[in-house]
Every structure is written in C-alpha cells, then in structure tokens.
Amino acid sequence: RSGEVKARGCADGRPQRIYKTKEEVHSLTVSFEAMTITAIFDAMEGRDMAILDIPGTFMQAKIDELLHVKLEDEMVDLLIRLDPTYAQYIVYEERRKVIYTELDKALYGTMQAAYLFWKKLTSFLVEKLGFTINPYDACVANKTIAGNQFTIYWHVDDLKLSHKSPRIVTKIIKKIQDEFGKEAPLTVKQGKVFDDYYQRVEGTTLRSGKP
C-alpha cells in the first residue's frame, strides 16, 4: 500500500516435502478473532500502539537440520562479487557454474523457516521479557505492566504492541530492537492511530474498514 517495491532471495524448499511433516513446518499467525478483540480493547482503553517490522526475519533463526543449497550461474557470480574467496568452491555441471552451500540460518523458502522464527520470537517474549502466551492463540502474548495489560500479537515478522502508557510501549520496542535489530533497525510506527489489516483504530473509537 505504501508503493514500496520489495524483493528477497529464497531457497526452493519443495524437496523437503518428502520428509517434513506438517507439524514440523506449520506457520503460526495471529487469528482474525484475536486481532479484532485486541483492537476493541485498544480503542476502549485508549492504548498507545506500535507496529514493528523485523528485518531479515528468518535469518534471525538458526536452521535446525543439515541443509544444502545449490547456487547456479548468476547467483554464483553475485556471490563471487561479494566475496571472491568463494571462487575456489565453483564446480561445473554441464557447463553451468555451481556452488554448493551449507545453511546456517533459516533461509526464506525452507519449509521450517517461519516456524523456527516463531519459536525464537516466542522464547524471547516469554523468557526474556516475561510475557505469557495466550492459551487460545499462540501468536498473542500478554503481560501486566504498571497495573495495565500490555498486548503483543504478530503475523510472522509484523508485530503490534499496545499499552496505555506510550513510555512503556517505547521501552518494550527498545528491548525488541536490541534483540532483533542488530543487523538492521526495525521499522517502527507508534501512536494512537494506525491501520491494522481490517480495522482502523483511532484513540478510543473503533471503525470497521474494508478488507
């Protein structure tokens, strides 16, 4: 909606379908019901809110198995331009330049990447920040701070935070930034008005919008 053009490199994770179960790779996202209920409380309580976008999302998590990625032709050339020392690993297959790599991070496209990031984010919120995961929605976390509820929900790498105190919201943003913004800063929008997928929340008024 902003007019930005984004691109990302990804692995072809289809061969993993042979041995990966759905339970190992399912991607958890916040439910529409949780989004709506949270928006109602945000409006009723006049909460300060923030939207965070975590950069390089899946690269934040370690891969959980031995995986190799095959780079070919132009991808090989780009890698060599970045680091010429990789030229020693070039092999030729039917006259095509190829480099075989071993994954260290949960590269986008691998089947478990989203799930591994969910595990890392959930662990951070619970173990480091003291939040409790909602028993009905695994992408909603709550914590009572200064006598009021602080709520975080997320859709993969997009987080929404809300609490009555802007100062407390800013403080939690800083902690998330320190953990997940080491390579690049988080994209942050904070205030009392924002578009959240299907609702527009303004101060203490909730108005339904078009999906």
DAQUIQUI-V54255 format. One record per run of one state. SS is the DSSP state (H for helix, E for strand, - for the rest). FROM is the first residue (numbers start at 1). TO is the last residue. Records with the same first field share a line. If there is no record, write none. Layout:
SS: FROM-TO  FROM-TO
This chain:
-: 1-12  19-21  26-28  30-31  46-47  54-56  61-61  63-67  73-73  83-83  90-90  94-95  103-104  106-112  129-131  134-139  146-147  156-157  164-165  181-186  192-192  197-198  203-204  209-211
H: 13-18  22-25  32-45  57-60  74-82  84-89  113-128  166-180
E: 29-29  48-53  62-62  68-72  91-93  96-102  105-105  132-133  140-145  148-155  158-163  187-191  193-196  199-202  205-208
